[in-house]
């Protein structure tokens, strides 16, 4: 089990200016960081990866769908989605990471007024299968993220995500289980962890309001119990959001302070995960 922290709390593009934050995460006890990939070149991520390894930290990547749409009827949009996914893979490989995650199925906040069609599912599976095959050649896994119904319409539930993973049918392709989105969409999460564990390849630990993990109403201990019982041994990475970045705050709908300080998030979140996993049975 590795414990990580998503740097989206501070930035969408990690630079030298964020190094003091990364050093504090290392001092707290984290095994690695999740690096936002919203811009830049593989060269940038290669340099960042070397510096992270020198500090003793591993890394994963996180990105969204940009420059295309994997569920579009327009071939050019689907081709653009594949190009973007391959770019995410290239950046992750350059970073030295072995996994990149995110809602890279459709652009955020776009809706059709209905649920996904069979054509959309087929188009997405085709794009993602090609992307997974490309990523496998670089030793990178893809972890697609289902989001709640207010952020997307294509992939909302754990069962939908597991079904897509089975349809893509590539060993390095799985889905990201996120406690924030499942808190909205699912009735009972632990049984779904048990029934879809074969398709889960990454975990985000996020409070119900995206603030300090453990300060809200999510029953994290039942989640840790279910993951441990199912044999999960990948990353558990905290994802939290604040209002410091206007564009990201607008996208995540953060209109008020959710915590006293960022230190509260990463220190209390680390304690929650470390002690919760040790207690899990």
KAHUDA-V838827 format. One record per residue. N is the residue number from 1. RES is the residue in one letter. SS is DSSP state (helix for helix, strand for strand, loop for the rest). PHI is phi in whole degrees, 0 to 359 (999 if undefined). BURIAL is b if it has 9 or more other C-alpha atoms within 8 Angstrom, else e. Layout:
# KAHUDA-V838827
N_RES_SS_PHI_BURIAL, N_RES_SS_PHI_BURIAL
This chain:
# KAHUDA-V838827
1_X_loop_999_e, 2_X_strand_242_b, 3_X_strand_253_b, 4_X_strand_233_b, 5_X_strand_224_b, 6_X_strand_278_b, 7_X_helix_286_b, 8_X_helix_298_b, 9_X_helix_298_b, 10_X_loop_245_e, 11_X_loop_199_b, 12_X_loop_259_b, 13_X_loop_210_b, 14_X_loop_281_b, 15_X_loop_228_e, 16_X_helix_302_e, 17_X_helix_297_e, 18_X_helix_266_e, 19_X_helix_297_e, 20_X_helix_302_e, 21_X_helix_295_e, 22_X_helix_298_b, 23_X_helix_296_b, 24_X_helix_292_e, 25_X_helix_295_b, 26_X_helix_298_b, 27_X_helix_295_e, 28_X_helix_292_b, 29_X_loop_125_e, 30_X_loop_296_b, 31_X_loop_276_b, 32_X_strand_189_b, 33_X_strand_233_b, 34_X_strand_259_b, 35_X_strand_261_b, 36_X_strand_296_b, 37_X_loop_235_b, 38_X_loop_248_e, 39_X_loop_195_e, 40_X_loop_101_e, 41_X_loop_239_e, 42_X_helix_306_b, 43_X_helix_300_e, 44_X_helix_300_e, 45_X_helix_287_b, 46_X_helix_296_b, 47_X_helix_295_b, 48_X_helix_297_b, 49_X_helix_298_b, 50_X_helix_299_b, 51_X_helix_293_e, 52_X_helix_297_b, 53_X_helix_295_b, 54_X_helix_298_e, 55_X_helix_278_e, 56_X_loop_91_e, 57_X_loop_245_b, 58_X_strand_270_b, 59_X_strand_210_b, 60_X_strand_237_b, 61_X_strand_246_b, 62_X_strand_219_b, 63_X_loop_209_b, 64_X_loop_237_b, 65_X_loop_281_b, 66_X_loop_218_e, 67_X_loop_75_e, 68_X_loop_172_b, 69_X_loop_203_b, 70_X_loop_290_b, 71_X_loop_248_b, 72_X_loop_281_b, 73_X_loop_289_e, 74_X_loop_277_e, 75_X_helix_303_e, 76_X_helix_298_e, 77_X_helix_293_b, 78_X_helix_291_b, 79_X_helix_296_b, 80_X_helix_296_b, 81_X_helix_297_b, 82_X_helix_295_b, 83_X_helix_301_e, 84_X_helix_293_b, 85_X_helix_297_b, 86_X_helix_293_b, 87_X_helix_296_e, 88_X_helix_300_b, 89_X_helix_297_b, 90_X_helix_300_b, 91_X_helix_293_b, 92_X_helix_293_b, 93_X_helix_298_b, 94_X_helix_297_b, 95_X_helix_295_b, 96_X_loop_92_b, 97_X_loop_274_b, 98_X_loop_246_b, 99_X_strand_206_b, 100_X_strand_232_b, 101_X_strand_234_b, 102_X_strand_142_b, 103_X_loop_276_b, 104_X_loop_265_b, 105_X_loop_256_b, 106_X_loop_213_b, 107_X_loop_298_b, 108_X_loop_294_b, 109_X_loop_76_e, 110_X_loop_255_b, 111_X_loop_227_e, 112_X_loop_255_e, 113_X_loop_89_e, 114_X_loop_205_e, 115_X_loop_280_e, 116_X_loop_294_b, 117_X_loop_269_e, 118_X_helix_297_e, 119_X_helix_299_e, 120_X_helix_297_b, 121_X_helix_296_b, 122_X_helix_295_e, 123_X_helix_297_b, 124_X_helix_296_b, 125_X_helix_300_b, 126_X_helix_295_b, 127_X_helix_297_b, 128_X_helix_290_b, 129_X_helix_296_b, 130_X_helix_297_b, 131_X_helix_294_b, 132_X_helix_294_b, 133_X_helix_296_b, 134_X_helix_297_b, 135_X_helix_295_b, 136_X_helix_299_b, 137_X_loop_292_e, 138_X_loop_251_b, 139_X_loop_73_e, 140_X_loop_246_b, 141_X_strand_261_b, 142_X_strand_254_b, 143_X_strand_232_b, 144_X_strand_279_b, 145_X_strand_251_b, 146_X_loop_285_b, 147_X_loop_245_b, 148_X_loop_292_b, 149_X_loop_295_e, 150_X_loop_271_e, 151_X_loop_249_b, 152_X_loop_200_b, 153_X_loop_241_b, 154_X_loop_283_e, 155_X_loop_223_b, 156_X_loop_244_b, 157_X_loop_244_b, 158_X_helix_296_b, 159_X_helix_292_e, 160_X_helix_299_b, 161_X_helix_295_b, 162_X_helix_296_b, 163_X_helix_296_e, 164_X_helix_297_b, 165_X_helix_299_b, 166_X_helix_296_e, 167_X_helix_289_e, 168_X_helix_295_b, 169_X_loop_56_e, 170_X_loop_234_b, 171_X_loop_296_e, 172_X_loop_260_b, 173_X_strand_239_b, 174_X_strand_215_b, 175_X_strand_237_b, 176_X_strand_268_b, 177_X_strand_271_b, 178_X_strand_238_b, 179_X_helix_289_b, 180_X_helix_290_b, 181_X_helix_293_b, 182_X_helix_290_b, 183_X_helix_299_b, 184_X_helix_273_e, 185_X_helix_264_b, 186_X_loop_254_b, 187_X_loop_278_e, 188_X_loop_222_e, 189_X_helix_280_b, 190_X_helix_306_b, 191_X_helix_298_e, 192_X_helix_286_b, 193_X_helix_298_b, 194_X_helix_297_b, 195_X_helix_278_e, 196_X_helix_241_b, 197_X_loop_300_b, 198_X_loop_292_e, 199_X_loop_252_b, 200_X_strand_281_b, 201_X_strand_231_b, 202_X_strand_197_b, 203_X_strand_224_b, 204_X_strand_252_b, 205_X_strand_262_b, 206_X_loop_219_b, 207_X_loop_287_b, 208_X_loop_300_b, 209_X_loop_250_e, 210_X_loop_69_b, 211_X_loop_263_b, 212_X_loop_286_b, 213_X_loop_300_b, 214_X_loop_101_b, 215_X_loop_269_e, 216_X_loop_255_b, 217_X_loop_252_e, 218_X_loop_291_b, 219_X_loop_276_e, 220_X_helix_294_e, 221_X_helix_297_b, 222_X_helix_292_e, 223_X_helix_292_b, 224_X_helix_298_b, 225_X_helix_301_b, 226_X_helix_296_b, 227_X_helix_296_b, 228_X_helix_292_b, 229_X_helix_298_e, 230_X_helix_278_b, 231_X_loop_91_e, 232_X_loop_294_b, 233_X_loop_215_e, 234_X_loop_258_b, 235_X_strand_276_b, 236_X_strand_243_b, 237_X_strand_239_b, 238_X_strand_283_b, 239_X_loop_237_b, 240_X_loop_223_b, 241_X_loop_227_b, 242_X_loop_236_b, 243_X_loop_249_b, 244_X_loop_290_e, 245_X_loop_255_b, 246_X_helix_304_e, 247_X_helix_295_e, 248_X_helix_289_e, 249_X_helix_298_b, 250_X_helix_294_b, 251_X_helix_291_e, 252_X_helix_264_e, 253_X_loop_61_e, 254_X_loop_261_b, 255_X_loop_250_e, 256_X_loop_212_e, 257_X_loop_296_e, 258_X_loop_251_b, 259_X_loop_201_b, 260_X_loop_288_e, 261_X_loop_202_e, 262_X_helix_299_e, 263_X_helix_299_e, 264_X_helix_302_b, 265_X_helix_293_b, 266_X_helix_281_b, 267_X_helix_283_b, 268_X_helix_290_b, 269_X_helix_295_b, 270_X_helix_297_b, 271_X_helix_300_b, 272_X_helix_302_b, 273_X_helix_291_b, 274_X_helix_296_b, 275_X_helix_287_e, 276_X_helix_294_b, 277_X_helix_290_b, 278_X_helix_295_e, 279_X_helix_279_e, 280_X_loop_302_b, 281_X_loop_218_e
